[in-house]
Amino acid sequence: MIDSNLDREKAVLHVHPTGPLREEDFNDLANIVDPFIEETGNLTGLILETTNFPGWEDLGAAARHFRFVRDHHKKIKKVAVVTDSPIGNAAEHIASHFLSAQIKHFPTGHLEQAKLWISS
């Protein structure tokens, strides 16, 4: 399950997983983001805020997640990962080799710094 909010003025998508990720979550995100990207060309940033990675509901959800990333990573300039989970460091160091977006890890509680970095 993913809670999300698109700040249309700043072109920033804020996602907060609250349980195992489902296929529908990525369909819902695409329904929010795709029309905006079609209208504006891209997102300034994505903020992923999570205590820990909740995993996927099933293999279909994992596959949909990877397709979502593949289809959108070139249209997002920056990704801020706000977490104390080890996935934050992994995202910053490993994913940066596969994604065109800049990725930066911020500790939990540093959401405002993440927002400032996204907008800089």
C-alpha positions, -999 to 999 in steps of 0.1 A, spaced: 0 0 0 13 34 -10 1 68 2 10 95 -24 8 132 -30 16 151 -61 26 187 -55 17 201 -90 32 235 -83 66 221 -75 63 190 -97 72 167 -68 57 133 -61 59 123 -24 53 86 -18 50 68 15 47 30 15 25 19 44 24 -19 37 34 -44 11 35 -29 -23 7 -40 -47 3 -39 -84 -26 -15 -80 -3 9 -62 18 14 -92 -12 16 -115 -26 43 -92 7 62 -92 8 60 -130 -27 74 -132 -16 104 -111 18 110 -127 14 101 -164 -11 129 -172 11 154 -153 42 143 -172 23 145 -204 13 180 -196 46 193 -182 73 170 -196 87 157 -163 88 157 -125 113 178 -106 115 151 -81 103 121 -62 104 118 -24 103 82 -11 97 83 26 96 50 45 107 36 78 117 3 61 111 -13 28 77 -32 31 83 -56 3 59 -67 -24 25 -84 -20 35 -109 -48 57 -113 -78 32 -94 -100 36 -64 -78 74 -66 -80 72 -68 -118 49 -38 -120 72 -18 -97 102 -25 -120 81 -16 -151 70 17 -134 106 26 -126 117 17 -162 89 38 -177 94 68 -155 130 72 -144 140 93 -174 112 118 -166 122 124 -130 152 147 -123 159 138 -86 149 111 -62 152 117 -24 150 85 -3 141 95 33 147 65 56 169 50 83 167 16 65 198 2 48 178 4 16 185 42 16 223 38 11 217 10 -14 194 31 -34 218 60 -35 248 39 -45 234 11 -66 203 25 -83 223 55 -95 241 32 -119 207 22 -135 186 54 -133 190 87 -150 177 106 -120 200 119 -93 195 100 -61 202 111 -25 196 94 8 184 114 38 179 100 73 144 98 88 133 132 101 152 151 74 122 155 51 127 193 48 163 189 37 151 164 11 126 189 -2 152 216 -3 176 194 -23 148 184 -47 141 220 -54 177 232 -57 
